[in-house]
Amino acid sequence: MRRRPGLISGISAFALSAAGLLAGCIAPASQTPAGAASAQPAALSREDVAGTYVLERSFEAAMQLELRADGTYLYALSVGALDERSQGSWSVTPGGTITFATTPRPEAPEFERLADGTVQDSPYLIVIWPNGVPVQGINVALQCANGATAYGYTLDTGWPYEGPEEDMGGDDLCDDPQSLRLIEPVHDVYSPAYDVAGAGGGLRFVLHPNDMGVRDMTDWQASVTGNRIRLLHESEGAAVLVRLPR
């Protein structure tokens, strides 16, 4: 069975790309030398911290965080194909730790399996939006009976699997498919594992966007130092944002 390295690495290519674009504004945690005395910072209030913050060092990613004095926030990130936003409330401790609560809590996008199609010559699988329009660029991971995994991605005509297109699959990729997973790579939407043993094709799925593009920042934290904040950004470290002049 052949494996397709291009698609294997492509399943999380966007996530890696976004992380790379943000690399210029990711700062490692600061360390205080052993035995060094640390000054006690002055207690901070919301009024001290309120303002509009943007990424300090980035030419290809744009992030903005507006902390309002009334305790509400607005957040936006644009990098590559990803645009996301968030809003809610925030609070700050006297020591300068900010916590966030997104309101309302967004509903995550999700895949749903539909009844298999019966149209002759239909593709092996197709993913559609709720309005019936096909979704392109959905990565497919097909688990084979021998333990190997075949990979592909959808076009506006679905995924032919056994079609002749380059990197779309071939007769020798998986003789006995057992299960598959779907991945929307821009927003990292993963489906459960669907049982496809014995299915000959005509698989149909719908991607419900729900609140796609809305980031749930509940329990995110940030630390304040002067006119800069370090915002926890997933597992990549802390994105450094600087406050614009008031």
N, C-alpha and C positions, 0 to 999 in steps of 0.2 A: 504494500500500500504506500502510495506517495504522500508525503506531507508537504504543505505549502507554506514555506517559511514566511513569505510576504504577508499572508493573511494571519498566520500565527502571531506575528509581532504586531499586526495591524489592529487586532482586537482591542488593545489598550494604547494604540498609537496616539490618540488624541490626548489621553490623560498624561502620557509622557511628554507630549509637546507642550501642553499647558504648564506642566511643572517646569519645563525648560525655560519657557517664556517668563515665568515668575522667578527664575533663579536669581536674577539680578536684584530682586527686592527681598529675598529671603535671608534672614540674618540668624546665625547660630546664637544659642543662648549665651548671655554674658556670664562670666565667672569672676568672682571676687577672690584675689589671692589669699592664701591661708594666712591668718593672723592680721589681715588688714581691717581697720576699723571702718564701719559703715555709718554714715550720717543718717539720722532719722528724718525722712521727708516730711514736709508740712502736709497736714490733712487736706485732701482735695474734695471739692464739691462739684456738683454737676455744672455750675456756672464756670468753674475753672477749666473744665475739660471740654465743654461744648464748642463745636466748630465743625468745619468741613475739612476732612483729611483725604489726601490722595497719595498714591504710591510715590515713594521718594525716588526710586531709580527704576524706571522701566520705559522702553520706547515702543514695545509691542503689546503690552497689557495695560489696561486702564481700570483702576479700582478707585472707587470713591465711597467714603463713609461719612455721612452727615449725622453728627450727634447733636441733638437739639436740647436746649436748656429745659424744655418741658418733660424730658425723659423719654422722648421717642427718637427713633433713628431711621435713616434710609441708607441702603447699601446697594451698590451696583458694581458688577465686574464684567469686563469685555475682554476676551482673549481668544484669538483664533476664531473658530466657529461658535464659541460659547458666549452667550449673553445671559447673565443671571442677575437677580435682584432680590431684595429682602426688605422688610419693614417690621417694626415692632417697638419694644421698649428696651431701655437700658438703664443700668444703675452703676454707680461707682462707689467703692469703699474708700474710707479715709486714706488707705495706703495706696490707692491708685489702680485697683483691679476693677476692670469693667466686665460686667456680665450682660448677656443679651437674652431676650425672649421674643421670638418671632410670633406676631399675631396678625391675622389668624394663622394657625399652624397649616402649612401647605399639605395638600394631598399628593403623594408621590405618583408619578406616571407608572403605568403597569401594562403588561401584555395579557391578552386573553386569547385562549384557543377557541376557534369557531368550529362549526361542523365542517368536515372535509368536503371539498368541492367535488362535483361529479362531471364537470365539463371536460370533454375529451381534449387531450393535448394541453391541459392546464399544467403550470409549472409544478415542480416538486413541492414548493411552498411559496406563499406570498404573505406579506404583512401589509395591512391597510390601516389608514386612519379611520375614526368612527364614521366619517362621511364617505368612505369607500375608496378614497384616493390611495394608490399604492405608496408605501414608504420605502424610499431608497436608502442604501447605506446601512442596513441592519446587518450586523455580523451574525453568522450562524456557526455554532459548534455542534457537530453531529458525532455522537458517541457510537462507535461500531462494536459489534459483538466480540471482536478479538481484542478489545481494549484500546484500540487506536482512536484518534479523533480526526475527523475531516472538517475543513473550514471553508467558509464561503461568505458571500454577502449578497444582499438583495439589490436588484435593479427595479426600474419601474414596471417591469414585467415579472417580478418575483425572482426566485432562485431556481434555475432549471436543474441544477445539480449534475445531471448527466449531459448537459449541453456542451458545445465545443468551445465556449468562451474561455479565454485565458484566465486562470485562477478561479474558475467557477466550479471546478470539480470534474470528475471523469468516472468512467465505469469502474476503474480499479480503486477508487478512493475508499469505498465502504460497501462491501457486499451485503451486509446485514445490519442496517441502521437500527439502533435500539432506543436512543433518546436524543433530544436536541435541546439546546439553549439558545436564546436570542439575546443580543446585546445592542442597545442603542448607545454608540460610543461617545457622543458629545456630552450627554448628561448622565452617563454611566447607569443606564437603566438595564437591569438584568432580569430575565424571565426565570421562572422555575424550570426544572428539567421536565420536558414533556415526553411521554412514552409514545414512540412512533414505531415500535416493533410491528412488522407486518404491513405497515402503511406503504402503499405504492406510489403515493404522490397526492397532489390536490390538497396539501395541508394549508390551512388558512388561519391567520392570526390577526388580531386587531391591537394596535397600540393606543391606549387611552392616555392622552397627554396630561389630563388633570391639571395640576399646577406646575407643569414642566417649566423650568426656568426660574422658579422661586426657591431660593435657598433657605432652609430652616437653620437659623443661627442660634436656636435655643441652646443655652449652656455653653456657647462659645465665650471665650474670654479674651481680654486685651489688657495690656499693662501700659501705664502712662509714664513718660519721662519727658518733662518739659513740654515742647510742642510736638512731640512724636508719640505715636502709640505703636505697640507691637501686637498685631492681630493674629491670633492662632488661625492658620489656614490649613485645614485638614491635617495631614501627617507630615507636611513639608517643612514645618518650622513656623516662624513668625514673620508675616509680611509687615514691613516697616512702612508706616504712613506718616506723612508730615502735615501739620495743620496749615491751611492757607491763612494769609493775613486777615484779621477780622475787620 
